[in-house]
């Protein structure tokens, strides 16, 4: 199997495949987080429908990306103009292949183009170490909208505060 993949802007036509990837990634890849608890899993998956994903991809203030190889989606990422990394999921079989890192890098590039200086996200505990390796600061536990305790992570993107990026605090106090 080839390790090469392409990152491209998602289109509404990707919604069904992206939805299936999201659901499988949560059900399988995040099993340690939801522990097969039906209430948590149902809440987490509740808005992961093809119609919703298509809408998310169509919103002009969102920047959605997919990783693809030979027509198969391997991952997806969704950045909002508010600086929130709303989605960053990789198919279980594509974990640790560089897909997540490439998606995140592309999303950060778009954030810089939009002049966003800081990104934030909620991450299940099983994925937090990945984001920390990419320079995100773990600000501690927070509740996600689906009832799962998650880590709140953030990353300063502008160069003026990179020296503070390693500091363990909830938000950067940069004056810029």
Backbone as ProteinMPNN parsed JSONL, in Angstrom:
{"seq_chain_A": "XXXXXXXXXXXXXXXXXXXXXXXXXXXXXXXXXXXXXXXXXXXXXXXXXXXXXXXXXXXXXXXXXXXXXXXXXXXXXXXXXXXXXXXXXXXXXXXXXXXXXXXXXXXXXXXXXXXXXXXXXXXXXXXXXXXXXXXXXXXXXXXXXXXXXXXXXXXXXXXXXXXXXXXXXXXXXXXX", "coords_chain_A": {"N_chain_A": [[0.836, -1.176, 0.0], [0.519, 2.185, -0.845], [2.173, 4.971, 0.69], [1.805, 7.533, 0.047], [-0.204, 10.452, -0.122], [-2.752, 12.894, -0.816], [-3.516, 16.241, 0.116], [-6.374, 18.165, 0.104], [-8.839, 20.756, -0.502], [-11.937, 20.226, 1.004], [-15.053, 19.273, -0.446], [-18.641, 19.629, -0.755], [-19.52, 17.237, -1.938], [-17.879, 15.333, -0.827], [-19.026, 14.637, 1.511], [-20.496, 12.253, 2.356], [-18.547, 10.175, 2.399], [-16.741, 11.405, 4.138], [-18.278, 11.638, 6.445], [-18.673, 8.932, 7.07], [-16.006, 8.268, 7.614], [-15.507, 9.947, 9.857], [-17.328, 8.849, 11.751], [-16.397, 6.183, 11.968], [-13.796, 6.641, 12.856], [-14.292, 7.767, 15.363], [-15.818, 5.708, 16.614], [-14.029, 3.498, 16.521], [-11.276, 4.401, 16.645], [-11.342, 6.131, 18.828], [-12.103, 4.645, 20.968], [-11.002, 4.181, 23.512], [-11.639, 6.509, 24.762], [-14.49, 6.892, 24.725], [-15.256, 4.473, 25.715], [-17.162, 2.576, 24.955], [-19.535, 3.538, 26.058], [-22.857, 3.937, 25.729], [-24.445, 6.362, 25.895], [-22.549, 8.47, 25.765], [-21.257, 7.863, 23.349], [-23.424, 7.972, 21.522], [-24.14, 10.681, 21.773], [-21.774, 11.903, 20.869], [-21.648, 11.014, 18.245], [-24.015, 11.98, 17.291], [-24.413, 14.389, 15.72], [-23.012, 13.77, 13.488], [-23.726, 13.427, 10.587], [-24.263, 12.856, 7.089], [-25.574, 15.0, 5.874], [-25.135, 17.117, 7.69], [-22.315, 17.253, 7.637], [-21.905, 17.954, 4.97], [-23.046, 20.512, 5.025], [-21.28, 21.774, 6.865], [-18.948, 21.737, 5.315], [-19.711, 23.503, 3.345], [-19.995, 26.039, 4.428], [-18.899, 29.316, 4.2], [-17.14, 30.507, 6.072], [-15.772, 28.425, 7.118], [-12.979, 26.232, 6.771], [-12.413, 23.417, 5.24], [-10.609, 20.437, 4.987], [-9.41, 17.513, 3.31], [-7.655, 14.415, 3.443], [-6.468, 12.291, 0.993], [-6.136, 9.232, -0.779], [-5.798, 7.543, -3.716], [-8.538, 7.965, -4.285], [-9.755, 7.366, -1.883], [-10.799, 8.559, 1.256], [-8.685, 9.5, 3.867], [-8.453, 11.101, 6.05], [-9.714, 14.043, 7.758], [-10.12, 17.549, 8.309], [-11.283, 20.448, 9.96], [-11.383, 23.849, 10.069], [-12.385, 26.827, 11.675], [-13.152, 30.305, 11.06], [-13.054, 31.541, 13.449], [-10.909, 30.567, 14.714], [-11.014, 28.032, 15.691], [-10.213, 24.665, 15.74], [-12.26, 22.563, 14.645], [-12.691, 19.953, 13.798], [-10.579, 17.152, 13.505], [-9.705, 14.382, 12.282], [-8.588, 11.058, 11.678], [-8.617, 8.171, 9.659], [-8.79, 4.985, 11.225], [-7.004, 3.019, 10.159], [-5.099, 4.588, 8.983], [-3.699, 5.916, 10.895], [-0.77, 7.3, 12.413], [0.678, 7.705, 10.084], [1.357, 10.09, 9.048], [-0.754, 11.535, 8.074], [-2.51, 12.993, 9.815], [-0.739, 14.94, 10.796], [-0.079, 16.283, 8.4], [-2.596, 17.292, 7.626], [-3.125, 18.987, 9.797], [-1.016, 20.821, 9.576], [-1.664, 22.016, 7.117], [-4.112, 23.203, 7.798], [-3.235, 25.017, 9.733], [-1.714, 26.649, 8.101], [-3.747, 27.844, 6.575], [-5.029, 29.208, 8.639], [-3.076, 31.104, 9.293], [-3.09, 32.53, 6.875], [-5.569, 33.701, 7.085], [-4.985, 35.44, 9.031], [-5.185, 34.582, 11.657], [-4.178, 34.298, 14.923], [-4.081, 32.495, 16.994], [-4.916, 29.159, 17.619], [-7.454, 26.929, 18.791], [-8.755, 23.961, 20.366], [-10.827, 21.166, 21.301], [-9.873, 18.11, 22.566], [-10.112, 14.577, 22.662], [-8.752, 12.561, 25.274], [-7.119, 10.503, 24.245], [-6.018, 11.537, 21.909], [-4.662, 13.815, 22.568], [-1.858, 13.87, 23.077], [-0.803, 13.716, 20.506], [-1.462, 16.275, 19.451], [-0.03, 17.868, 21.236], [2.576, 17.164, 20.537], [2.698, 18.534, 18.186], [3.015, 21.093, 18.925], [0.958, 22.229, 20.409], [-0.493, 23.552, 23.369], [-1.509, 22.042, 26.308], [-4.178, 22.949, 28.121], [-5.612, 21.84, 30.127], [-8.394, 19.955, 31.539], [-11.702, 19.946, 30.136], [-15.186, 20.133, 29.487], [-16.603, 18.659, 26.664], [-19.004, 19.345, 24.071], [-20.48, 17.048, 23.735], [-20.503, 15.735, 26.119], [-18.274, 14.322, 26.955], [-15.302, 14.279, 28.834], [-12.744, 16.339, 27.866], [-9.531, 17.479, 26.63], [-8.517, 20.83, 26.636], [-6.854, 22.481, 24.213], [-4.391, 24.694, 22.83], [-2.691, 26.756, 20.433], [-0.256, 29.1, 19.748], [0.147, 31.021, 16.896], [1.402, 33.246, 15.75], [4.617, 34.736, 15.357], [5.53, 36.438, 17.395], [4.936, 35.494, 19.891], [5.996, 32.991, 20.205], [7.925, 32.192, 22.027], [6.515, 31.977, 24.347], [4.923, 29.81, 23.947], [5.415, 27.319, 25.07], [4.688, 27.584, 27.683], [2.683, 26.571, 30.403], [-0.285, 27.481, 30.519], [-3.637, 28.726, 30.499], [-4.44, 30.601, 28.48], [-2.687, 32.581, 26.118], [-0.879, 35.488, 27.067], [-0.068, 37.464, 25.356], [0.823, 40.678, 24.18], [0.566, 41.497, 21.657]], "CA_chain_A": [[0.0, 0.0, 0.0], [1.273, 3.423, -0.961], [2.077, 5.889, 1.821], [1.577, 8.859, -0.506], [-1.583, 10.918, -0.094], [-2.91, 14.293, -1.176], [-4.377, 17.079, 0.944], [-7.119, 19.09, -0.747], [-10.017, 21.368, 0.102], [-13.109, 19.359, 0.952], [-16.23, 19.782, -1.152], [-19.836, 18.953, -0.245], [-19.598, 15.87, -2.462], [-17.097, 14.435, 0.036], [-19.714, 14.526, 2.798], [-20.841, 10.882, 2.759], [-17.312, 9.468, 2.761], [-16.179, 12.071, 5.318], [-19.124, 11.26, 7.57], [-18.328, 7.539, 7.413], [-14.679, 8.316, 8.235], [-15.683, 10.514, 11.196], [-18.017, 7.891, 12.625], [-15.501, 5.042, 12.221], [-12.681, 7.123, 13.663], [-14.786, 7.909, 16.733], [-16.205, 4.402, 17.147], [-12.879, 2.595, 16.64], [-10.053, 5.078, 17.057], [-11.524, 6.839, 20.115], [-12.759, 3.703, 21.882], [-10.48, 4.379, 24.864], [-12.271, 7.706, 25.315], [-15.924, 6.692, 24.981], [-15.359, 3.196, 26.443], [-18.428, 1.942, 24.557], [-20.677, 4.044, 26.825], [-23.836, 4.318, 24.703], [-24.854, 7.767, 25.981], [-21.455, 9.317, 25.276], [-21.056, 7.565, 21.933], [-24.561, 8.512, 20.762], [-24.031, 12.147, 21.754], [-20.617, 12.255, 20.042], [-21.97, 10.717, 16.844], [-25.335, 12.517, 16.973], [-24.435, 15.376, 14.634], [-22.148, 13.293, 12.398], [-24.552, 12.94, 9.479], [-23.776, 13.34, 5.794], [-26.163, 16.319, 5.633], [-24.408, 18.093, 8.506], [-20.943, 17.378, 7.128], [-22.011, 18.735, 3.735], [-23.265, 21.902, 5.444], [-20.023, 22.278, 7.438], [-18.023, 21.948, 4.211], [-20.222, 24.575, 2.492], [-20.003, 27.331, 5.119], [-17.732, 30.09, 3.736], [-16.2, 30.822, 7.154], [-15.061, 27.188, 7.465], [-12.004, 25.723, 5.81], [-12.382, 21.966, 5.428], [-9.586, 19.733, 4.209], [-9.388, 16.052, 3.382], [-6.49, 13.672, 2.956], [-7.02, 11.297, 0.083], [-5.218, 8.399, -1.551], [-6.5, 6.686, -4.678], [-9.978, 8.16, -4.167], [-10.239, 7.012, -0.541], [-10.495, 9.548, 2.275], [-7.889, 8.994, 4.984], [-8.59, 12.007, 7.183], [-10.326, 15.33, 7.483], [-9.841, 18.606, 9.268], [-12.153, 21.593, 9.745], [-10.972, 25.052, 10.775], [-13.322, 27.934, 11.56], [-12.493, 31.609, 11.077], [-12.932, 31.939, 14.852], [-9.678, 29.974, 15.228], [-11.27, 26.728, 16.312], [-10.029, 23.443, 14.968], [-13.487, 21.885, 15.032], [-12.542, 18.533, 13.485], [-9.306, 16.651, 12.996], [-9.872, 12.942, 12.444], [-7.875, 10.207, 10.734], [-9.124, 6.799, 9.623], [-7.967, 4.139, 12.105], [-5.929, 2.328, 9.43], [-4.121, 5.574, 8.514], [-3.026, 6.551, 12.029], [0.698, 7.253, 12.469], [1.231, 7.668, 8.724], [1.61, 11.465, 8.643], [-1.977, 12.161, 7.59], [-2.944, 13.997, 10.778], [0.27, 16.02, 10.807], [-0.222, 17.039, 7.153], [-3.856, 18.032, 7.704], [-2.959, 20.048, 10.785], [-0.123, 21.809, 8.992], [-2.422, 22.743, 6.096], [-5.09, 24.039, 8.501], [-2.486, 26.124, 10.344], [-1.373, 27.548, 6.996], [-4.949, 28.632, 6.273], [-5.239, 30.126, 9.769], [-2.142, 32.222, 9.105], [-3.586, 33.319, 5.743], [-6.707, 34.458, 7.612], [-4.425, 36.263, 10.106], [-5.569, 34.05, 12.965], [-2.947, 34.197, 15.694], [-4.115, 31.407, 17.966], [-5.91, 28.118, 17.379], [-7.839, 26.15, 19.965], [-9.544, 22.778, 20.084], [-11.084, 20.176, 22.34], [-9.355, 16.821, 22.112], [-10.221, 13.457, 23.596], [-7.452, 12.267, 25.888], [-6.301, 9.617, 23.419], [-5.382, 12.28, 20.819], [-3.998, 15.027, 23.072], [-0.399, 13.787, 22.915], [-0.508, 14.059, 19.11], [-1.498, 17.735, 19.307], [1.084, 18.415, 22.013], [3.794, 16.981, 19.722], [2.647, 19.516, 17.104], [3.205, 22.418, 19.506], [-0.222, 22.711, 21.13], [-0.368, 23.566, 24.827], [-2.662, 21.448, 26.972], [-4.602, 23.856, 29.189], [-6.349, 21.086, 31.139], [-9.66, 19.291, 31.204], [-12.879, 20.746, 29.873], [-16.269, 19.306, 28.949], [-16.966, 18.885, 25.264], [-20.453, 19.468, 23.946], [-21.131, 15.738, 23.76], [-20.467, 15.185, 27.463], [-17.02, 13.64, 27.248], [-14.258, 15.168, 29.318], [-11.698, 16.486, 26.856], [-8.47, 18.432, 26.917], [-8.543, 22.078, 25.888], [-5.509, 22.743, 23.712], [-4.252, 25.883, 22.015], [-1.373, 26.986, 19.849], [0.016, 30.453, 19.264], [0.679, 30.936, 15.541], [2.246, 34.371, 15.363], [6.001, 34.604, 15.829], [5.842, 37.284, 18.547], [4.7, 34.815, 21.17], [6.45, 31.608, 20.188], [8.687, 31.896, 23.24], [5.569, 31.645, 25.405], [4.099, 28.673, 23.558], [5.626, 26.18, 25.958], [4.192, 27.87, 29.025], [1.442, 25.863, 30.712], [-1.323, 28.386, 31.001], [-4.861, 28.531, 29.729], [-4.423, 31.433, 27.296], [-1.498, 33.406, 25.965], [-1.047, 36.874, 27.489], [0.678, 38.324, 24.443], [0.274, 42.023, 24.002], [0.461, 41.799, 20.218]], "C_chain_A": [[0.879, 1.237, 0.0], [1.094, 4.285, 0.285], [1.832, 7.31, 1.345], [0.09, 9.19, -0.434], [-1.584, 12.395, -0.453], [-3.814, 14.975, -0.16], [-5.063, 18.053, -0.004], [-8.294, 19.665, 0.033], [-11.192, 20.408, -0.059], [-14.228, 20.057, 0.192], [-17.455, 19.037, -0.619], [-20.007, 17.526, -0.748], [-18.791, 14.853, -1.674], [-17.861, 14.041, 1.297], [-20.0, 13.091, 3.231], [-19.603, 10.112, 3.202], [-16.691, 10.079, 4.014], [-16.975, 11.712, 6.562], [-18.799, 9.831, 8.021], [-16.969, 7.481, 8.104], [-14.778, 8.858, 9.662], [-16.256, 9.486, 12.16], [-17.111, 6.705, 12.966], [-14.325, 5.451, 13.095], [-13.092, 7.259, 15.126], [-15.09, 6.546, 17.343], [-15.006, 3.506, 17.44], [-11.667, 3.295, 17.242], [-10.139, 5.768, 18.412], [-12.192, 5.948, 21.157], [-12.279, 3.883, 23.325], [-11.133, 5.576, 25.544], [-13.742, 7.479, 25.649], [-16.215, 5.389, 25.704], [-16.674, 2.467, 26.171], [-19.615, 2.359, 25.421], [-21.696, 4.578, 25.825], [-24.225, 5.796, 24.739], [-23.808, 8.703, 25.418], [-21.273, 9.115, 23.778], [-22.194, 8.14, 21.079], [-24.493, 10.033, 20.672], [-22.911, 12.601, 20.826], [-20.941, 12.086, 18.561], [-23.232, 11.421, 16.364], [-25.385, 13.501, 15.824], [-23.557, 14.962, 13.45], [-23.005, 12.6, 11.341], [-23.988, 13.512, 8.179], [-24.329, 14.74, 5.503], [-25.431, 17.394, 6.432], [-23.003, 18.321, 7.978], [-20.939, 18.199, 5.843], [-22.203, 20.215, 4.055], [-21.98, 22.509, 5.991], [-19.03, 22.608, 6.324], [-18.429, 23.147, 3.353], [-20.156, 25.959, 3.131], [-18.74, 28.111, 4.738], [-16.708, 30.407, 4.831], [-15.505, 29.576, 7.701], [-14.061, 26.853, 6.37], [-11.842, 24.241, 6.105], [-11.379, 21.349, 4.468], [-9.776, 18.236, 4.347], [-8.034, 15.541, 2.9], [-7.05, 12.503, 2.161], [-5.899, 10.518, -0.596], [-6.058, 7.485, -2.433], [-8.017, 6.758, -4.507], [-10.571, 7.828, -2.811], [-9.835, 8.094, 0.459], [-9.782, 8.885, 3.447], [-8.03, 9.86, 6.23], [-9.281, 13.272, 6.757], [-10.08, 16.282, 8.64], [-10.755, 19.779, 8.932], [-11.728, 22.721, 10.669], [-12.046, 26.11, 10.589], [-12.543, 29.244, 11.583], [-12.404, 32.176, 12.489], [-11.682, 31.316, 15.492], [-9.882, 28.657, 15.925], [-11.004, 25.615, 15.308], [-11.177, 22.533, 15.403], [-13.421, 20.381, 14.804], [-11.108, 18.271, 13.058], [-9.298, 15.152, 13.271], [-9.136, 12.203, 11.331], [-8.481, 8.805, 10.809], [-8.217, 5.913, 10.468], [-6.797, 3.46, 11.391], [-4.85, 3.286, 8.933], [-3.417, 6.314, 9.653], [-1.527, 6.326, 11.953], [1.353, 7.126, 11.092], [1.537, 9.077, 8.203], [0.377, 12.214, 8.17], [-2.42, 13.28, 8.534], [-2.018, 15.198, 10.811], [0.132, 16.901, 9.56], [-1.505, 17.865, 7.15], [-3.722, 19.227, 8.645], [-2.078, 21.173, 10.243], [-0.855, 22.661, 7.949], [-3.461, 23.665, 6.742], [-4.402, 25.232, 9.151], [-2.056, 27.13, 9.282], [-2.561, 28.427, 6.615], [-5.226, 29.633, 7.397], [-4.318, 31.339, 9.643], [-2.598, 33.122, 7.953], [-4.776, 34.183, 6.156], [-6.259, 35.411, 8.728], [-4.953, 35.858, 11.481], [-4.276, 33.79, 13.73], [-2.915, 33.037, 16.677], [-5.228, 30.432, 17.597], [-6.24, 27.429, 18.692], [-8.71, 24.98, 19.533], [-9.81, 22.002, 21.358], [-10.615, 18.84, 21.776], [-9.673, 15.742, 23.131], [-8.814, 13.098, 24.091], [-6.548, 11.427, 24.996], [-5.568, 10.345, 22.304], [-4.562, 13.476, 21.303], [-2.49, 15.005, 22.87], [0.012, 14.123, 21.48], [-0.453, 15.573, 18.948], [-0.353, 18.393, 20.08], [2.396, 18.276, 21.245], [3.851, 17.979, 18.57], [2.714, 20.942, 17.641], [2.008, 22.996, 20.228], [0.005, 22.572, 22.633], [-1.655, 23.008, 25.415], [-3.007, 22.309, 28.18], [-5.443, 23.145, 30.249], [-7.679, 20.562, 30.628], [-10.796, 20.29, 31.041], [-13.942, 19.779, 29.351], [-16.497, 19.666, 27.491], [-18.487, 18.875, 25.17], [-21.171, 18.127, 23.984], [-20.96, 15.026, 25.099], [-19.207, 14.442, 27.854], [-16.02, 14.657, 27.789], [-13.113, 15.163, 28.312], [-10.621, 17.429, 27.369], [-8.679, 19.652, 26.043], [-7.101, 22.377, 25.499], [-5.521, 24.005, 22.867], [-2.827, 25.985, 21.495], [-1.298, 28.414, 19.341], [0.668, 30.325, 17.893], [1.588, 32.08, 15.17], [3.604, 34.275, 16.042], [6.275, 35.389, 17.102], [5.659, 36.574, 19.883], [5.221, 33.386, 21.193], [7.236, 31.24, 21.431], [7.761, 31.497, 24.377], [4.789, 30.367, 25.121], [4.268, 27.472, 24.471], [5.091, 26.396, 27.356], [2.864, 27.17, 29.243], [0.474, 26.841, 31.359], [-2.505, 28.274, 30.057], [-4.856, 29.352, 28.434], [-3.166, 32.28, 27.307], [-1.794, 34.843, 26.37], [-0.283, 37.844, 26.594], [0.005, 39.667, 24.307], [0.1, 42.357, 22.521], [-0.886, 41.41, 19.661]], "O_chain_A": [[1.854, 1.327, 0.746], [0.011, 4.331, 0.868], [1.667, 8.21, 2.169], [-0.764, 8.33, -0.655], [-0.55, 13.061, -0.401], [-4.754, 14.373, 0.358], [-4.404, 18.694, -0.823], [-8.691, 19.143, 1.075], [-11.406, 19.849, -1.135], [-14.327, 21.284, 0.196], [-17.324, 17.934, -0.09], [-20.582, 16.691, -0.05], [-18.989, 13.648, -1.826], [-17.394, 13.202, 2.068], [-19.761, 12.752, 4.389], [-19.606, 9.473, 4.254], [-16.172, 9.354, 4.863], [-16.395, 11.504, 7.627], [-18.669, 9.565, 9.216], [-16.792, 6.734, 9.066], [-14.191, 8.284, 10.579], [-15.727, 9.283, 13.252], [-17.061, 6.271, 14.117], [-13.904, 4.696, 13.972], [-12.327, 6.907, 16.025], [-14.669, 6.258, 18.463], [-14.962, 2.835, 18.471], [-11.102, 2.831, 18.233], [-9.12, 5.968, 19.073], [-12.779, 6.444, 22.119], [-13.07, 3.75, 24.259], [-11.174, 5.645, 26.772], [-14.192, 7.835, 26.738], [-17.305, 5.214, 26.249], [-17.227, 1.818, 27.059], [-20.597, 1.623, 25.514], [-21.429, 5.568, 25.143], [-24.321, 6.42, 23.682], [-24.134, 9.63, 24.676], [-21.15, 10.081, 23.026], [-21.943, 8.73, 20.028], [-24.758, 10.608, 19.616], [-23.071, 13.568, 20.081], [-20.557, 12.909, 17.731], [-23.498, 11.461, 15.162], [-26.318, 13.456, 15.023], [-23.386, 15.737, 12.509], [-23.011, 11.375, 11.215], [-23.312, 14.54, 8.189], [-23.62, 15.577, 4.943], [-25.139, 18.467, 5.903], [-22.551, 19.462, 7.884], [-20.066, 19.045, 5.65], [-21.588, 21.073, 3.421], [-21.622, 23.63, 5.63], [-18.35, 23.632, 6.378], [-17.577, 23.748, 2.7], [-20.254, 26.961, 2.423], [-17.63, 27.617, 4.934], [-15.524, 30.559, 4.534], [-14.73, 29.669, 8.653], [-14.275, 27.155, 5.196], [-11.216, 23.855, 7.093], [-11.319, 21.703, 3.291], [-10.246, 17.75, 5.376], [-7.37, 16.158, 2.067], [-7.977, 11.82, 2.594], [-4.856, 11.072, -0.941], [-6.918, 6.749, -1.949], [-8.702, 5.738, -4.575], [-11.775, 7.991, -2.609], [-8.673, 8.498, 0.509], [-10.215, 7.849, 3.952], [-7.758, 9.403, 7.34], [-9.425, 13.554, 5.568], [-9.863, 15.874, 9.781], [-10.981, 20.075, 7.759], [-11.713, 22.571, 11.89], [-12.566, 26.284, 9.486], [-11.412, 29.292, 12.065], [-11.743, 33.192, 12.701], [-11.429, 31.518, 16.679], [-9.014, 28.207, 16.674], [-11.505, 25.63, 14.184], [-11.076, 21.824, 16.404], [-14.036, 19.616, 15.548], [-10.503, 19.068, 12.341], [-8.93, 14.712, 14.36], [-9.073, 12.667, 10.193], [-8.814, 8.318, 11.89], [-6.997, 6.072, 10.433], [-5.713, 3.34, 11.962], [-3.787, 2.838, 8.503], [-2.632, 7.231, 9.409], [-1.069, 5.284, 11.483], [2.421, 6.532, 10.944], [1.931, 9.238, 7.048], [0.453, 13.41, 7.892], [-2.677, 14.398, 8.087], [-2.472, 16.341, 10.851], [0.218, 18.125, 9.654], [-1.499, 19.017, 6.715], [-4.153, 20.336, 8.326], [-2.38, 22.349, 10.44], [-0.684, 23.879, 7.904], [-3.663, 24.788, 6.278], [-4.931, 26.343, 9.122], [-2.036, 28.334, 9.539], [-2.396, 29.62, 6.362], [-5.611, 30.773, 7.136], [-4.745, 32.472, 9.866], [-2.501, 34.345, 8.049], [-4.962, 35.279, 5.626], [-7.089, 36.116, 9.303], [-5.141, 36.702, 12.356], [-3.376, 33.125, 13.217], [-1.846, 32.641, 17.141], [-6.349, 30.843, 17.3], [-5.405, 27.355, 19.593], [-9.326, 25.009, 18.467], [-9.113, 22.158, 22.36], [-10.93, 18.49, 20.638], [-9.522, 15.96, 24.333], [-7.822, 13.315, 23.395], [-5.333, 11.622, 24.992], [-4.578, 9.823, 21.791], [-3.84, 14.086, 20.513], [-1.904, 16.03, 22.523], [1.053, 14.743, 21.26], [0.498, 16.1, 18.37], [0.224, 19.375, 19.614], [3.239, 19.172, 21.296], [4.926, 18.245, 18.033], [2.495, 21.896, 16.895], [2.043, 24.16, 20.628], [0.611, 21.608, 23.102], [-2.751, 23.444, 25.065], [-2.239, 22.395, 29.138], [-5.936, 23.788, 31.176], [-8.03, 20.709, 29.457], [-10.848, 21.325, 31.706], [-13.608, 18.715, 28.829], [-16.573, 20.842, 27.135], [-19.169, 18.441, 26.099], [-22.373, 18.087, 24.247], [-21.244, 13.833, 25.201], [-19.094, 13.976, 28.988], [-15.906, 15.765, 27.264], [-12.586, 14.109, 27.957], [-10.78, 18.084, 28.399], [-8.98, 19.532, 24.856], [-6.232, 22.509, 26.362], [-6.536, 24.345, 22.259], [-1.895, 25.389, 22.037], [-2.168, 28.873, 18.601], [1.646, 29.593, 17.744], [2.479, 31.902, 14.339], [3.715, 33.79, 17.167], [7.192, 35.027, 17.838], [6.186, 37.026, 20.9], [4.912, 32.64, 22.121], [7.214, 30.083, 21.85], [8.167, 30.761, 25.276], [4.059, 29.892, 25.991], [3.337, 26.682, 24.624], [5.049, 25.452, 28.145], [2.008, 27.176, 28.359], [0.431, 26.996, 32.579], [-2.371, 27.778, 28.939], [-5.238, 28.832, 27.386], [-2.65, 32.646, 28.363], [-2.861, 35.363, 26.046], [0.103, 38.926, 27.035], [-1.221, 39.776, 24.317], [-0.459, 43.4, 22.183], [-1.138, 41.596, 18.471]]}, "name": "protein", "num_of_chains": 1, "seq": "XXXXXXXXXXXXXXXXXXXXXXXXXXXXXXXXXXXXXXXXXXXXXXXXXXXXXXXXXXXXXXXXXXXXXXXXXXXXXXXXXXXXXXXXXXXXXXXXXXXXXXXXXXXXXXXXXXXXXXXXXXXXXXXXXXXXXXXXXXXXXXXXXXXXXXXXXXXXXXXXXXXXXXXXXXXXXXXX"}
